[in-house]
Amino acid sequence: MKTLHILKSEPDSEIETLISAISGQDPDKLELYKNSVDWHKVVDEIFAYDKVICWW
C-alpha cells in the first residue's frame, strides 16, 4: 500500500519517527510549508496514492 504524507509545517523529530514507523526509511512526502506549492500536483498525488496522511 502506497502512503503519502502531507506536511503543513516542518516536522519535528517525533513526527519524523512516526512517519518512518508508518512508511519505512524513504517515505513519500509533500511539504506544503515550502515557498511555493503546485496545488495541481498536490491533487494529482492524492489520487495516485492508496492512503494519505496529513500532518499539521
Secondary structure by P-SEA (a helix, b strand, c coil): cbbbbbbcccccaaaaaaaaaacccbbbbbbccccccaaaaaaaaaaaccbbbbcc
